[in-house]
Amino acid sequence: MRTNVSLWWILTGFFALVAIAYTVWSVIWYGNLEWVGTVALFFTALMGALIGFYTGAVHRAQGGELPEDVLTADIDDGDPEIGEFSPWSWWPLVLASSAAVAIIGLAVGAWMVPIGLGIFVVAIIGWVYEYYRGYFAR
């Protein structure tokens, strides 16, 4: 965790320096301030500082090191239980297809958006209830 905190503060400093350099470059080269890039780079530095502060506060609050930061730790020490996933499930593909149909509907014709939403409802219900019916029911 200490490494993560250091990396975020380094990124914050980098983006702050880039924002300053970008601002000076745009004023010198073009004669006026280019607001969009300047504000975006300063906000990027601000977000890096926010994440750096948060990870530092979490590191101080937990009082210990993560297994990834301990040199004598095994690989399995940092391997948490992530959850149960169905590698055979086709519902995520149907869900992504529904999003694709809805987005294409926004671009091509609005009549396709309700079709995409209908496929979305079917995909969500199928994915949630896939363990209640069929071969993998419990």
C-alpha positions as CSV (number, residue, x, y, z in Angstrom):
1,M,0.0,0.0,0.0
2,R,2.9,2.3,0.7
3,T,4.0,1.9,-2.9
4,N,0.5,2.8,-4.2
5,V,0.5,5.9,-2.1
6,S,3.9,7.0,-3.4
7,L,2.9,6.3,-7.0
8,W,-0.3,8.4,-6.8
9,W,1.7,11.3,-5.3
10,I,4.3,11.0,-8.0
11,L,1.5,11.0,-10.6
12,T,0.0,14.1,-8.9
13,G,3.3,16.0,-9.1
14,F,3.8,14.9,-12.7
15,F,0.4,16.1,-13.8
16,A,0.8,19.4,-11.9
17,L,4.1,20.0,-13.7
18,V,2.6,19.1,-17.1
19,A,-0.3,21.4,-16.4
20,I,2.0,24.3,-15.5
21,A,4.2,23.6,-18.6
22,Y,1.1,23.3,-20.8
23,T,-0.3,26.6,-19.5
24,V,3.0,28.4,-20.0
25,W,3.5,26.9,-23.5
26,S,0.0,27.9,-24.6
27,V,0.4,31.5,-23.4
28,I,3.9,31.8,-24.9
29,W,3.2,30.0,-28.2
30,Y,-0.4,31.2,-28.9
31,G,-0.5,34.4,-26.9
32,N,-3.6,33.4,-24.9
33,L,-4.6,30.8,-22.3
34,E,-6.1,27.6,-23.7
35,W,-8.6,26.8,-21.0
36,V,-9.8,23.3,-21.8
37,G,-6.4,21.6,-21.6
38,T,-5.3,23.6,-18.7
39,V,-8.3,22.9,-16.6
40,A,-8.3,19.2,-17.6
41,L,-4.7,18.8,-16.6
42,F,-5.1,20.6,-13.3
43,F,-8.2,18.5,-12.5
44,T,-6.2,15.3,-13.4
45,A,-3.6,16.4,-10.8
46,L,-6.4,17.1,-8.3
47,M,-7.9,13.7,-8.8
48,G,-4.5,12.1,-8.4
49,A,-4.0,14.0,-5.1
50,L,-7.5,12.8,-4.0
51,I,-6.7,9.2,-4.6
52,G,-3.2,9.6,-3.1
53,F,-4.7,11.1,0.0
54,Y,-7.4,8.4,0.3
55,T,-4.9,5.5,-0.1
56,G,-2.6,7.1,2.4
57,A,-5.5,7.5,4.9
58,V,-6.5,3.9,4.4
59,H,-2.9,2.8,4.8
60,R,-2.6,4.7,8.1
61,A,-6.0,3.4,9.4
62,Q,-5.3,-0.3,8.7
63,G,-2.1,-0.2,10.6
64,G,-0.4,-3.0,8.6
65,E,1.1,-3.8,5.2
66,L,-0.6,-5.6,2.4
67,P,0.8,-9.0,1.4
68,E,2.0,-7.5,-1.8
69,D,4.3,-5.1,0.1
70,V,5.9,-7.8,2.3
71,L,9.0,-9.3,0.7
72,T,8.6,-12.7,2.5
73,A,5.0,-13.1,1.5
74,D,3.8,-15.9,-0.7
75,I,1.7,-15.3,-3.9
76,D,-1.3,-17.0,-2.3
77,D,-1.3,-14.6,0.7
78,G,-2.7,-11.8,-1.5
79,D,-5.2,-14.0,-3.3
80,P,-8.7,-13.1,-1.9
81,E,-12.0,-14.9,-2.6
82,I,-13.4,-12.8,-5.4
83,G,-16.8,-14.5,-5.8
84,E,-18.5,-17.1,-7.9
85,F,-18.4,-16.8,-11.6
86,S,-20.0,-18.9,-14.3
87,P,-17.6,-19.5,-17.2
88,W,-20.3,-21.2,-19.2
89,S,-22.8,-18.4,-18.9
90,W,-24.0,-16.8,-22.1
91,W,-26.0,-14.0,-20.4
92,P,-23.2,-11.5,-20.3
93,L,-22.9,-11.7,-24.1
94,V,-26.7,-11.2,-24.4
95,L,-26.4,-8.2,-22.0
96,A,-23.6,-6.7,-24.1
97,S,-25.6,-7.3,-27.3
98,S,-28.6,-5.4,-25.7
99,A,-26.3,-2.4,-25.0
100,A,-25.0,-2.5,-28.6
101,V,-28.6,-2.6,-30.0
102,A,-29.6,0.3,-27.8
103,I,-26.5,2.4,-28.7
104,I,-27.0,1.6,-32.4
105,G,-30.6,2.6,-32.0
106,L,-29.5,6.0,-30.7
107,A,-27.3,6.5,-33.7
108,V,-29.5,5.0,-36.4
109,G,-33.1,5.0,-35.4
110,A,-34.9,5.6,-32.1
111,W,-37.2,2.6,-32.8
112,M,-34.3,0.2,-31.9
113,V,-33.8,1.6,-28.4
114,P,-37.0,-0.1,-26.9
115,I,-35.8,-3.4,-28.5
116,G,-32.4,-3.0,-26.8
117,L,-34.1,-2.3,-23.5
118,G,-36.3,-5.3,-23.9
119,I,-33.3,-7.5,-24.6
120,F,-31.6,-5.9,-21.6
121,V,-34.5,-6.9,-19.3
122,V,-34.5,-10.4,-20.5
123,A,-30.7,-10.6,-20.1
124,I,-30.7,-9.3,-16.6
125,I,-33.5,-11.7,-15.5
126,G,-31.7,-14.6,-17.2
127,W,-28.4,-13.8,-15.6
128,V,-29.8,-13.3,-12.1
129,Y,-31.9,-16.5,-12.2
130,E,-29.5,-18.8,-14.1
131,Y,-28.8,-20.9,-11.0
132,Y,-32.5,-21.4,-10.2
133,R,-33.4,-23.3,-13.4
134,G,-31.9,-25.8,-15.8
135,Y,-28.7,-27.9,-15.5
136,F,-27.1,-25.8,-12.8
137,A,-30.1,-25.3,-10.5
138,R,-29.5,-25.5,-6.8
